[in-house]
Amino acid sequence: MTLGSRVFAYTVAALLSVATTAPAARAQASATLRPDKRAYRDLETLHDAGLLDSLIVGQRPYSRTVIARAGREALHRLGASSRPDDAVLLHIADRLAALQPPVTSERPVAHAGGRAEVLYGDAESRPITDNGVGTVEADVNPLLAYRSGRSYLPGVSLVASIAPDAQWRWLSGQLEPRLFAAAAGHDADATASLELASGSLRLVGRGVALTLGREYTVWSQLQRGGLFFSENAPALDMVGLATDGAVVLPGVLRRVGPVAASLRVADLGRSDSNSHSRLVAYKLSARPVHALEVGATFMNHFGGAGARNPSALDRFVDLVPFLDLLRRHPDSLGFDSDKVLGLDANFRVPRLAGAVLFGEMAIEDFDFHRLGSVFTEDAAYTFGVRLPRLVSPEWSAQLAWSTLGIRFYEHHSVRNGLAAHRLLLGDALGRDASGLSARLRWRDGTDRSLEIDGAVEGRGTDQFFGSYVNADQTGLVFRRVAAGVVERRVRGVTTWRMSVFDERTELALSAGVERTSSVANVAGRDRVAGLGMVSITVTP
């Protein structure tokens, strides 16, 4: 049985098992928090300290209930500790536990939050060009990436949003209308737009949540996201079905440990090619032992305007990889789809000062006829380590390395690629690229923190030609037909955060600089860009 078939079968089994065997307790719905909120940085701190046995890191966003449950778990593990090193952890856990909505409420409960941001940046976005074996409609702008689906023009930008949410018994809802205004340069006219950044209804029953609407998704061991879904992507219009946090299955399945499963069926919106293409993605994660989390993901991108569509039976088979592989057919199908399989994991090593090792891999279009290129040219990898305690409890560090193959995120038939609104759904490196990133963080016993992020990246622009070596159109081979110039970037960003007024309100100040050699892969074209940002965020 293939990886994709295991993911599909286990995901469906987990969801059905939870829905049919969980206790018939009265459901309590709560809205999800956007993945870039401070609560997720707090959860990473508690997880890396070894205080969370049941939290699944690789599937976000979390609901208020899940976050508060993790906070109470950490408080229980810490107990009445009076160790100075635990003061920060106690403070964080107590703050998260306070996010728990009322358990028995006969009236709707509402919260209100929002964000205001002023940003200056003169880094220009550049499109990912066709390399001969596929296309993706997305832009590269690493200095301004991972901003919850917000794109910026060079110059001064203002972003303001309000984020109310409400919950009542088994139903919750959230909205985030967002105003964007920009003045791109001294001679350009100002532009402004109002959009619905996110908005959804969420129904919860027997430990399973059904989401309808526009919502963010991050599936990764990294805080900002990884190869499938990240904070770089906008919220997608979707129908989602998932466990509400981790659950323990009955009977012999208890040995698997806490399990979380998610299914997403999304529309990627307007694009030049394959407009309004569809995305089906599902993931299963488990924590078989306290120190280890493992996850498996399957994603299928298909359809859209002008696409060749199969019969209902062929579409079902295409969504279940082991069925698709059992039938004999050439690589070039009679319909358009792009499939991606992946694995991810994190492992905490107490004997190495609590270091957390993490990794993720993904492959496009698994094909027995060309296993070598499947795991190189069509693959992507991320590996790294987090050190939750560096010299003292106030300091932590992270180091990560990523490399993405020549065809990752793009395809020759579904030509808009794995992107929405010109933003990659996953790693902002893009295809045919590699990079090394580092983060150093300091946080005191209150609510102040300092982060220093750095990265060194390279992006290729070689041209390739793909052809089949067998008469039955199998054995796809890529040949380099033209060598391009590598674009190289070196970047550093410093961010200071602190609470103002109360713990719900956070002030952030950022400054950064990026030097790019061979901009847009043009030799001799070098550029230095800067970033400055002030933001205030109120957690609802």
C-alpha positions as CSV (number, residue, x, y, z in Angstrom):
1,M,0.0,0.0,0.0
2,T,1.4,3.4,-1.0
3,L,1.9,6.4,1.2
4,G,-1.1,8.3,-0.2
5,S,-3.4,5.3,0.2
6,R,-2.4,5.0,3.9
7,V,-3.0,8.7,4.5
8,F,-6.4,8.5,2.9
9,A,-7.5,5.3,4.6
10,Y,-6.2,6.3,8.0
11,T,-7.7,9.8,7.8
12,V,-11.2,8.6,6.9
13,A,-10.9,5.8,9.6
14,A,-9.9,8.3,12.2
15,L,-12.6,10.8,11.4
16,L,-15.3,8.1,11.3
17,S,-14.0,6.4,14.5
18,V,-14.1,9.6,16.4
19,A,-17.5,10.6,15.1
20,T,-19.1,7.3,16.0
21,T,-17.4,6.3,19.2
22,A,-16.7,9.5,21.1
23,P,-18.8,10.1,24.2
24,A,-22.1,11.9,23.5
25,A,-21.1,15.0,25.5
26,R,-22.6,18.3,24.6
27,A,-20.5,19.9,21.9
28,Q,-18.8,23.1,22.6
29,A,-17.6,25.0,19.5
30,S,-15.0,27.7,19.5
31,A,-13.5,29.8,16.7
32,T,-10.0,29.2,15.4
33,L,-7.2,31.7,15.8
34,R,-5.1,32.8,12.8
35,P,-1.8,30.9,12.7
36,D,0.3,34.0,13.0
37,K,-1.0,34.9,16.5
38,R,1.2,35.0,19.5
39,A,-0.6,31.9,20.9
40,Y,1.2,29.8,18.4
41,R,4.6,31.1,19.4
42,D,3.6,30.4,23.1
43,L,2.6,26.8,22.2
44,E,5.9,26.2,20.4
45,T,7.7,27.2,23.6
46,L,5.6,24.9,25.8
47,H,5.9,22.0,23.3
48,D,9.7,22.3,23.1
49,A,9.9,22.4,26.9
50,G,8.3,18.9,26.9
51,L,5.1,20.0,28.6
52,L,2.5,19.0,25.9
53,D,1.8,15.3,25.5
54,S,-1.2,15.6,23.2
55,L,-0.6,18.6,21.0
56,I,-0.2,17.9,17.3
57,V,2.1,20.5,15.9
58,G,1.8,19.7,12.2
59,Q,-1.9,20.7,11.8
60,R,-3.0,24.3,12.3
61,P,-5.0,26.5,13.0
62,Y,-6.2,25.5,16.4
63,S,-9.5,26.4,18.0
64,R,-9.7,28.4,21.3
65,T,-10.7,25.2,23.0
66,V,-7.6,23.3,21.8
67,I,-5.2,26.2,22.8
68,A,-6.7,26.5,26.2
69,R,-6.6,22.7,26.7
70,A,-2.9,22.8,26.0
71,G,-2.4,25.7,28.4
72,R,-4.1,23.7,31.2
73,E,-2.0,20.6,30.4
74,A,1.2,22.6,30.7
75,L,0.0,24.1,34.0
76,H,-0.8,20.6,35.3
77,R,2.7,19.4,34.3
78,L,4.4,22.3,35.9
79,G,2.3,22.0,39.1
80,A,3.3,24.3,41.9
81,S,6.8,24.7,40.6
82,S,8.8,27.5,42.1
83,R,11.9,27.1,39.9
84,P,13.0,30.4,38.4
85,D,13.4,28.7,35.0
86,D,9.7,27.8,35.0
87,A,8.4,31.3,35.7
88,V,8.1,32.1,32.0
89,L,6.5,28.8,31.2
90,L,3.9,29.2,34.0
91,H,3.1,32.7,32.7
92,I,2.6,31.5,29.1
93,A,0.5,28.5,30.2
94,D,-1.8,30.6,32.3
95,R,-2.3,33.0,29.5
96,L,-3.3,30.3,27.1
97,A,-5.6,28.6,29.5
98,A,-7.5,31.8,29.8
99,L,-8.6,31.5,26.2
100,Q,-11.1,28.8,27.1
101,P,-14.6,29.8,26.2
102,P,-17.4,29.2,28.7
103,V,-18.2,25.5,28.8
104,T,-21.9,25.9,29.6
105,S,-23.3,29.0,28.0
106,E,-26.9,29.5,27.0
107,R,-26.1,32.7,25.2
108,P,-23.7,33.4,22.4
109,V,-20.2,34.5,23.5
110,A,-18.4,37.1,21.3
111,H,-14.9,38.3,21.1
112,A,-13.3,41.2,19.2
113,G,-9.8,41.7,17.9
114,G,-7.9,43.3,15.1
115,R,-4.7,44.5,13.6
116,A,-3.2,47.7,12.4
117,E,0.1,47.8,10.5
118,V,2.2,50.4,8.7
119,L,5.0,48.9,6.6
120,Y,7.7,50.3,4.4
121,G,9.5,48.0,2.0
122,D,11.2,48.6,-1.3
123,A,11.7,45.0,-2.3
124,E,10.1,44.2,-5.7
125,S,8.2,41.0,-6.4
126,R,9.3,39.1,-9.5
127,P,7.4,36.3,-11.2
128,I,8.5,32.6,-11.3
129,T,9.2,32.1,-15.0
130,D,8.5,29.0,-17.1
131,N,11.5,26.6,-17.0
132,G,10.2,24.4,-19.8
133,V,8.6,21.6,-17.7
134,G,5.8,23.5,-16.0
135,T,4.5,26.8,-14.7
136,V,3.2,28.3,-11.5
137,E,1.5,31.6,-11.2
138,A,3.3,33.1,-8.3
139,D,5.8,35.8,-7.4
140,V,9.0,35.7,-5.3
141,N,9.5,38.4,-2.6
142,P,11.2,36.7,0.4
143,L,11.6,39.9,2.4
144,L,7.9,40.3,2.5
145,A,6.8,36.7,2.5
146,Y,4.8,34.8,5.2
147,R,2.3,37.6,5.9
148,S,-1.0,35.7,5.9
149,G,-1.7,36.2,2.3
150,R,-0.9,39.9,2.1
151,S,1.0,41.1,-1.0
152,Y,2.9,44.5,-0.9
153,L,3.9,47.0,-3.4
154,P,7.3,48.9,-3.0
155,G,6.6,51.9,-0.9
156,V,4.4,52.6,2.2
157,S,1.5,50.3,3.0
158,L,-1.2,50.4,5.6
159,V,-3.1,47.3,6.6
160,A,-6.0,47.4,9.0
161,S,-8.4,44.6,10.0
162,I,-11.0,43.8,12.6
163,A,-11.5,40.2,13.6
164,P,-14.7,39.5,15.6
165,D,-15.7,35.9,16.4
166,A,-18.7,34.4,18.2
167,Q,-19.7,31.0,19.5
168,W,-22.8,29.3,20.8
169,R,-23.0,25.7,21.8
170,W,-22.0,23.6,18.7
171,L,-21.6,26.6,16.3
172,S,-18.9,29.3,16.0
173,G,-18.1,31.9,13.3
174,Q,-15.4,34.4,12.6
175,L,-14.8,37.3,10.2
176,E,-11.8,39.3,9.2
177,P,-12.5,42.2,6.8
178,R,-9.2,43.8,5.8
179,L,-8.4,47.3,4.4
180,F,-5.2,47.6,2.4
181,A,-3.8,51.0,1.2
182,A,-0.5,51.7,-0.5
183,A,1.5,54.5,-2.0
184,A,4.0,52.9,-4.3
185,G,6.8,55.5,-4.7
186,H,6.7,59.2,-4.8
187,D,5.1,59.6,-8.2
188,A,2.5,56.8,-8.0
189,D,-1.1,57.3,-7.1
190,A,-2.3,55.8,-3.8
191,T,-4.4,52.6,-4.1
192,A,-6.9,51.2,-1.6
193,S,-9.0,48.0,-1.4
194,L,-11.3,46.3,1.0
195,E,-11.4,42.5,1.1
196,L,-12.6,39.6,3.3
197,A,-9.4,38.1,4.4
198,S,-11.1,35.2,6.2
199,G,-14.6,34.3,7.3
200,S,-16.1,30.9,8.2
201,L,-18.7,29.0,10.1
202,R,-17.5,26.0,12.2
203,L,-19.7,23.2,13.5
204,V,-18.4,20.8,16.2
205,G,-19.8,17.5,17.3
206,R,-18.3,14.4,18.9
207,G,-14.8,15.7,18.5
208,V,-15.1,16.5,14.8
209,A,-15.3,20.0,13.3
210,L,-16.8,21.0,9.9
211,T,-15.6,24.3,8.5
212,L,-17.4,26.2,5.7
213,G,-15.9,29.4,4.3
214,R,-12.6,31.1,4.0
215,E,-9.9,29.9,6.4
216,Y,-6.1,29.8,6.8
217,T,-4.3,26.5,6.9
218,V,-0.7,25.6,8.1
219,W,0.5,22.0,7.9
220,S,4.1,21.9,9.1
221,Q,6.5,21.4,11.9
222,L,7.8,25.0,11.3
223,Q,6.0,27.9,12.9
224,R,5.7,29.8,9.6
225,G,4.7,26.6,7.7
226,G,6.3,24.2,5.3
227,L,6.0,22.5,1.9
228,F,2.2,22.1,1.7
229,F,0.5,24.9,3.6
230,S,2.2,27.9,5.2
231,E,1.6,31.5,6.4
232,N,2.6,32.7,3.0
233,A,-0.8,31.6,1.6
234,P,-4.0,33.5,1.8
235,A,-7.1,32.0,3.4
236,L,-8.7,29.6,1.0
237,D,-12.4,29.1,0.2
238,M,-13.0,25.6,1.4
239,V,-15.0,22.9,3.0
240,G,-12.9,21.4,5.8
241,L,-13.4,18.4,8.0
242,A,-11.1,17.7,10.9
243,T,-10.7,16.4,14.4
244,D,-11.0,19.3,16.9
245,G,-7.4,18.9,18.2
246,A,-5.9,15.5,19.0
247,V,-8.0,12.6,20.1
248,V,-7.3,9.1,21.4
249,L,-9.0,6.4,19.5
250,P,-10.8,3.5,21.2
251,G,-9.6,-0.1,21.6
252,V,-6.4,-1.3,20.2
253,L,-6.0,2.0,18.3
254,R,-5.1,3.7,21.6
255,R,-1.6,2.4,21.1
256,V,-1.2,4.9,18.2
257,G,-1.4,7.7,20.8
258,P,-3.1,11.1,20.2
259,V,-4.2,11.4,16.6
260,A,-5.4,14.3,14.4
261,A,-6.8,14.2,11.0
262,S,-7.8,16.9,8.5
263,L,-9.4,17.1,5.1
264,R,-9.6,20.2,2.9
265,V,-11.5,20.7,-0.3
266,A,-10.7,24.2,-1.6
267,D,-11.0,26.6,-4.6
268,L,-7.8,28.4,-5.5
269,G,-9.6,31.4,-7.0
270,R,-8.9,33.3,-10.2
271,S,-5.8,32.7,-12.2
272,D,-4.7,33.1,-15.8
273,S,-4.6,29.4,-16.4
274,N,-7.0,26.8,-14.9
275,S,-8.9,29.6,-13.2
276,H,-10.8,28.3,-10.1
277,S,-8.9,25.0,-10.0
278,R,-9.7,22.7,-7.1
279,L,-7.5,21.4,-4.3
280,V,-8.2,18.3,-2.2
281,A,-5.7,17.7,0.6
282,Y,-5.8,15.4,3.6
283,K,-3.4,14.7,6.5
284,L,-3.1,12.3,9.3
285,S,-0.8,12.9,12.3
286,A,0.0,10.9,15.4
287,R,2.1,11.1,18.5
288,P,2.9,7.4,19.3
289,V,5.3,8.4,22.1
290,H,5.7,11.6,24.0
291,A,8.8,12.7,22.2
292,L,7.7,11.9,18.6
293,E,5.1,13.2,16.2
294,V,4.7,11.9,12.7
295,G,2.4,13.0,9.9
296,A,1.6,12.0,6.3
297,T,-0.1,14.3,3.7
298,F,-1.7,13.8,0.3
299,M,-2.6,16.7,-2.0
300,N,-4.3,16.7,-5.4
301,H,-4.6,19.8,-7.6
302,F,-6.9,19.6,-10.6
303,G,-9.5,21.1,-12.8
304,G,-10.3,24.8,-13.5
305,A,-11.1,26.6,-16.7
306,G,-10.1,24.8,-19.8
307,A,-9.0,21.6,-17.9
308,R,-9.7,18.1,-19.1
309,N,-12.0,16.5,-16.6
310,P,-12.4,12.8,-16.0
311,S,-15.5,10.8,-15.1
312,A,-16.6,10.6,-11.5
313,L,-15.1,7.2,-11.1
314,D,-11.7,8.2,-12.6
315,R,-11.8,11.3,-10.3
316,F,-12.3,9.1,-7.2
317,V,-9.5,6.8,-8.3
318,D,-7.2,9.8,-8.8
319,L,-7.9,10.9,-5.2
320,V,-6.9,7.5,-3.8
321,P,-3.3,7.0,-5.0
322,F,-3.1,3.2,-4.4
323,L,-6.1,2.7,-6.7
324,D,-4.5,5.0,-9.3
325,L,-1.3,3.0,-9.3
326,L,-3.0,-0.3,-9.6
327,R,-4.4,0.5,-13.0
328,R,-2.2,0.6,-16.0
329,H,-1.9,3.9,-17.8
330,P,0.8,6.2,-19.2
331,D,2.1,9.2,-17.3
332,S,0.1,11.4,-19.6
333,L,-3.5,10.9,-18.5
334,G,-6.6,11.8,-20.3
335,F,-7.3,14.5,-17.7
336,D,-5.3,17.1,-15.7
337,S,-4.2,16.6,-12.1
338,D,-1.1,17.1,-10.0
339,K,-0.5,14.9,-7.0
340,V,1.9,15.5,-4.1
341,L,2.7,13.1,-1.2
342,G,4.6,14.0,1.9
343,L,5.8,13.0,5.4
344,D,6.8,15.2,8.3
345,A,8.0,14.6,11.9
346,N,9.5,16.2,15.0
347,F,11.5,14.4,17.7
348,R,12.5,15.9,21.0
349,V,15.8,14.6,22.4
350,P,15.9,15.4,26.2
351,R,19.6,14.2,26.4
352,L,20.6,16.9,23.9
353,A,19.4,19.8,26.1
354,G,15.8,19.2,24.9
355,A,16.7,19.8,21.2
356,V,13.8,19.3,18.8
357,L,14.7,17.7,15.4
358,F,12.2,18.3,12.7
359,G,11.9,17.4,9.0
360,E,9.5,17.3,6.1
361,M,9.7,15.8,2.6
362,A,7.3,15.8,-0.4
363,I,7.3,14.4,-3.9
364,E,5.2,15.3,-6.9
365,D,3.7,12.7,-9.3
366,F,5.0,9.5,-7.8
367,D,6.1,7.2,-10.7
368,F,7.6,3.7,-10.4
369,H,9.2,4.2,-13.9
370,R,11.6,7.0,-12.7
371,L,12.2,6.6,-9.0
372,G,15.5,8.5,-9.2
373,S,14.0,11.8,-10.5
374,V,11.0,11.4,-8.3
375,F,13.1,11.8,-5.2
376,T,15.3,14.6,-6.7
377,E,13.9,16.7,-9.5
378,D,10.3,16.3,-8.3
379,A,10.9,16.4,-4.6
380,A,11.4,18.9,-1.8
381,Y,13.0,18.6,1.7
382,T,13.2,20.6,4.9
383,F,15.3,19.6,7.9
384,G,16.2,21.5,11.0
385,V,16.7,21.7,14.8
386,R,15.3,23.9,17.5
387,L,17.2,24.6,20.7
388,P,14.7,25.7,23.3
389,R,17.4,26.6,25.8
390,L,20.5,28.3,24.6
391,V,22.9,29.3,27.4
392,S,19.9,30.4,29.5
393,P,16.2,29.8,29.5
394,E,15.5,33.2,28.0
395,W,17.4,32.3,24.8
396,S,16.4,29.8,22.1
397,A,17.5,29.1,18.5
398,Q,16.4,27.4,15.3
399,L,18.3,26.3,12.2
400,A,16.6,25.0,9.1
401,W,17.6,24.0,5.6
402,S,15.3,23.6,2.6
403,T,15.7,22.5,-1.0
404,L,13.0,22.3,-3.7
405,G,13.2,20.5,-7.0
406,I,13.0,21.9,-10.5
407,R,9.3,21.0,-10.9
408,F,8.0,21.5,-7.4
409,Y,4.7,23.5,-7.1
410,E,4.3,23.5,-10.9
411,H,2.9,21.1,-13.5
412,H,2.7,20.9,-17.3
413,S,-1.1,20.5,-17.4
414,V,-2.4,22.3,-14.3
415,R,-0.5,25.4,-15.2
416,N,-1.5,27.8,-12.5
417,G,0.5,25.6,-10.0
418,L,0.1,25.3,-6.3
419,A,-0.6,29.0,-5.6
420,A,-3.5,31.3,-4.9
421,H,-3.6,35.0,-5.8
422,R,0.1,34.8,-6.9
423,L,1.2,33.5,-3.6
424,L,2.7,30.0,-3.1
425,L,0.7,27.8,-0.8
426,G,3.8,26.4,0.8
427,D,7.5,27.3,1.0
428,A,8.1,30.8,-0.3
429,L,11.5,29.6,-1.7
430,G,9.7,28.4,-4.8
431,R,10.9,25.7,-7.2
432,D,14.5,25.1,-8.2
433,A,15.8,26.7,-5.0
434,S,17.5,26.1,-1.7
435,G,18.1,28.1,1.4
436,L,19.4,28.1,5.0
437,S,17.6,30.0,7.7
438,A,18.3,30.8,11.3
439,R,16.4,32.3,14.1
440,L,17.6,33.6,17.5
441,R,15.0,34.5,20.1
442,W,15.1,36.1,23.5
443,R,12.1,36.5,25.7
444,D,11.9,37.6,29.4
445,G,9.5,36.6,32.1
446,T,6.9,39.1,31.1
447,D,5.7,39.6,27.5
448,R,8.8,41.1,25.8
449,S,10.7,39.2,23.1
450,L,13.4,39.9,20.5
451,E,13.8,37.8,17.3
452,I,16.7,37.9,14.9
453,D,16.0,36.0,11.7
454,G,18.5,35.5,8.9
455,A,18.6,33.5,5.6
456,V,20.8,32.7,2.7
457,E,19.0,31.5,-0.5
458,G,19.6,30.6,-4.1
459,R,17.1,30.3,-6.9
460,G,17.9,28.8,-10.3
461,T,16.5,29.5,-13.7
462,D,17.9,26.6,-15.8
463,Q,15.7,25.5,-18.7
464,F,14.7,21.8,-19.1
465,F,13.0,19.6,-21.7
466,G,10.8,16.7,-20.6
467,S,10.2,13.6,-22.7
468,Y,9.1,10.0,-22.3
469,V,11.7,7.3,-23.0
470,N,9.1,4.5,-23.5
471,A,6.7,3.9,-26.3
472,D,3.7,3.8,-23.9
473,Q,4.5,7.3,-22.7
474,T,6.2,6.2,-19.4
475,G,9.6,7.0,-17.9
476,L,9.5,10.8,-18.0
477,V,13.1,12.3,-18.2
478,F,14.2,15.9,-17.8
479,R,17.2,17.2,-19.7
480,R,18.8,20.5,-19.1
481,V,18.9,22.5,-22.3
482,A,20.1,25.9,-21.0
483,A,22.0,26.9,-17.9
484,G,20.7,30.1,-16.2
485,V,22.1,32.5,-13.6
486,V,21.4,31.7,-10.0
487,E,19.8,34.5,-8.0
488,R,21.2,34.7,-4.5
489,R,19.8,36.5,-1.5
490,V,21.1,37.3,2.0
491,R,18.6,38.6,4.4
492,G,18.3,39.7,8.1
493,V,15.2,40.9,10.0
494,T,15.0,41.9,13.6
495,T,11.6,42.1,15.4
496,W,10.8,43.4,18.9
497,R,7.5,42.5,20.5
498,M,5.9,43.6,23.8
499,S,2.5,43.8,25.4
500,V,0.8,47.2,25.7
501,F,-2.3,48.1,27.7
502,D,-3.0,44.4,28.5
503,E,-1.9,40.9,27.5
504,R,-4.3,40.8,24.5
505,T,-2.6,43.7,22.8
506,E,0.9,43.3,21.3
507,L,3.1,45.9,19.7
508,A,5.7,44.7,17.1
509,L,8.6,46.7,15.5
510,S,10.5,45.1,12.7
511,A,13.5,46.3,10.6
512,G,15.3,44.3,8.0
513,V,17.6,44.4,5.0
514,E,18.1,42.1,2.0
515,R,20.9,42.0,-0.6
516,T,20.1,40.3,-3.9
517,S,22.7,39.3,-6.5
518,S,21.6,38.7,-10.0
519,V,18.0,40.0,-9.4
520,A,15.5,38.0,-11.4
521,N,18.4,35.8,-12.6
522,V,20.0,38.6,-14.6
523,A,23.8,38.6,-14.2
524,G,25.3,41.8,-12.8
525,R,21.9,43.2,-11.6
526,D,22.3,43.6,-7.8
527,R,20.0,45.3,-5.3
528,V,19.7,46.1,-1.6
529,A,16.2,46.4,-0.2
530,G,15.0,47.5,3.2
531,L,12.0,46.8,5.5
532,G,10.4,48.7,8.4
533,M,7.2,47.8,10.1
534,V,5.1,48.9,13.1
535,S,2.0,46.9,14.0
536,I,-0.5,46.5,16.9
537,T,-2.4,43.3,17.2
538,V,-5.3,42.6,19.5
539,T,-6.1,38.9,20.0
540,P,-9.9,38.4,20.0
